[in-house]
């Protein structure tokens, strides 16, 4: 007998839980796309996106997912035949490199494994060896959603500066924006990409690039083959429709506007970061307790290298698909599927998304369901996980 007759709880690392307020904001007739309120709404969205990214640079909105803005960012500052240095700590770091390769960009990849941060000193060594400046950009992922490794972008910027190399620093914040501290201007990031469906709590369908003056200057001198990805008319449009290369994604914009009101105006971005950190620590307390006598553990052993948006759980001995299926079928809890990396196949992995619209009731309910599933399926695990998580949340 199943008990999953209420509202399912999606603890996936994107799409995250969509607040009812966001859905309600979208539930209206289509607005005028030529003049009036929508133009003012978009101006407000762009300003709030700058606040979330901590930048005075230019945000650009695309009807896209994260893979699209990987391409958009590359298209605006690199050409076929240019070279990029890609830093990989998981599947998505490698994915951005694959996109660049498909666009004719030469890619050198530094693979730092899937259980810890990249080493900025290794990056600096590669850049120092590039005496003629062949490398045009460094591609880095803030949080890789597959492995749940969170990288130190500020340290990377320092390493690039220490090397004296002029390469652009381009950062994927698709999993981390509005979940983890990120300071685009203070950390010296030249180009950043993000999506709407994770920390920004909006249904999938929009993604963003942000770029500073250095990247804008390089883009001006970069030949472009796609008018759709070109960010210049989108950031400096002669007419409103040019921000979107056509019809704007009206209802997604209305939803995003409401989500940004919740994040920036009501809760405050630094409070959002703090909430994510506490809830992540509660998840880690539970998983580390299960790991003490069990078959599952956090993929990232060092808490300083873990993402506060997503936790990847792995097993060296156990097929975790039955646990995911039990949680979904019997309790209505949808966990993030495993994306294979390193020595781990998808059936050895599940992911807990603790990003966006999340509170202790939802979090403890999810952890308790997983704990029950471990018991029902006879998967070895340490006891006291829920108590450990509750202690963190009550501190």
Order of alpha helices (4+ residues) and beta strands (2+ residues): beta-alpha-alpha-beta-alpha-beta-alpha-beta-alpha-beta-beta-beta-alpha-beta-beta-beta-alpha-alpha-alpha-alpha-beta-beta-alpha-beta-beta-alpha-alpha
